[in-house]
Amino acid sequence: MVLLGEQYASSDEDTPVSKPQNGTTSATPVVAAPEVSLDVWSHKCNEPIAKANTVQDPMRLQLMLAKPTDTALAYNVPYADLARPSQGPSNPYKTTQGNVLKRKNALTGNAQEAVISDATFTAQHRTFQSLGYTKDPSVPGAFVGDLAKAQALEGRDVIQMRPSKEESAAFRRKRQKKGDASIVDGDGAYKGPWARYQDDQTYEDEAALGEEELASDEEYIEEAIVPARDAVPTKLTSDYQDDIANTETTEFNGTAQYDYQGRTYMHVPQDLDIDLRAEAGTQKNYIPKKLIHTWKSHTKAINALRFFPDSGHLLLSASADTKVKLWDVYHDRELLRTYSGHTKSVTDATFSPTGTHFLTGSYDRYMKLWDTETGTCLSRFQTSTKAVPHVLRFYPSTDTREFLAGTSDKKIVQFDTRSGEMTQEYDHHLQAVNTITFVDNDRRFITTSDDKSLRAWEYNIPVPIKFIAEPYMYSLTRSHPYPNGKSVLFQSGDNQIVVYASTDRFRQNRKKSFRGHNNAGYAIDVGVSPDGQFVMSGDSGGFVCFWDWKSCKMWHKIQAHEGAVVCAQWHPRESSKVATAGLEGGIRFWD
């Protein structure tokens, strides 16, 4: 390579300049600026040896040829060099002694890592908490904390101070035997964890019985010891029994149990301006605007609302106060009957297809079948694992006596009300079951769970025919079939209502999504008007929201309750009547 300054020389004028010969090129190295200092890059250049031959050093050439526009270095520069000022005088108030140039990795300075096992650290930490001293990891054999106590205990930690196995065995041998649990008093009576040790001090009255001296201010009084003659309790009397209420009660709260023709409240009224026996969905529906009635009898939150099948002239409510109540929707709108029998909050209630019976499930792990008219409890059901029933659904056929129950132990169980036995078990979900919806002319049903999945089943076949679990899915907490039977609406945990087809593919209809309400953290009902025109849902802020089915736009929003609205049911025959219930225990009827 030809140097740029090959014709340049710094010698005296008397020295002749040698001309290059023909065909050759001079390659004599020339120091263009021998006195240039590289203190900016390295303090080692201050050494005389490094200064005399700065340019010829390949490392120094690499340093000098670095471009000013480079943002990265291809070589390692010491931190002490990078911390020094690049130009101008150094800070006279900043000392260069000690560890000033070291990088701080803690607020108070530089903390060095020490290799120590978790077991050793835990032992020393417990030693410092219990005894007040611990070993100094930086100085072998040194201690920090209470040095006097460390010297007295010879620096032992809590692990070293544990007694040996022989000492522990000898200590246990001093303890009295626990005795027999079937013996209450006398020799060999049960002492259990109250068994004493041989070194324990006895009471002075016991010492007196052992012919030992009493205290100076006490006098021994001989008393007759009456032996216990009580019979030894059997296991049957001492065993814990299930706290259940096997005596269900009912109370009629209406003004008259029979009308002038001897008919009960089960009779569908015909003296109204609407035909309650007509086919559902034949008239146009509208959005309710005003409050027409309020029922108040429950003392806690209401978990389920159900209209009487087809006619809707009765309303059933299940509450967390363990009560189930039946209300009159027309005429006096009074409380008709109260059903008592559960000992804990009632989770769900559902009518049979004819309405003559209804099922209730509770956190007391029982499912009970009631007679709607008389209030008699006909049967009690319980799973083999005593799981809590979350959702109950009768098989929709009018002549059936079977029902499904989704429980907290990830199963859907099928019972026969005639025999009281479990006839089928659907066990594929991974968490508690939330909803059960019959589709496809009641030949199939769809279930959802807290495992964020959707499964479709053939009735009486415990193998799912469809499994849907997408990464973007949330838990589907409530469901409602669309009136035409081709779709099912689900309340999703991400504040929206999603729609799935109830045909063979069970695909999600992505064009149907109803948003604008808040349901996170609650299991809020979703409903559809009988003609399928409007979609309805509660809200955690006390609202009831209505959407248009075709456009998916929110149509109306009313403030229904002060707390969260968890129950919302559309009347099956009326054009614009809706029943809502919330956490405060009140039921409101809207038109």
Summary of the structure (lengths in Angstrom):
residues: 591
radius of gyration: 43.8
end to end distance: 98.4
largest distance: 147.0
contacts: 1541
relative contact order: 0.07
helix: 11%
strand: 30%
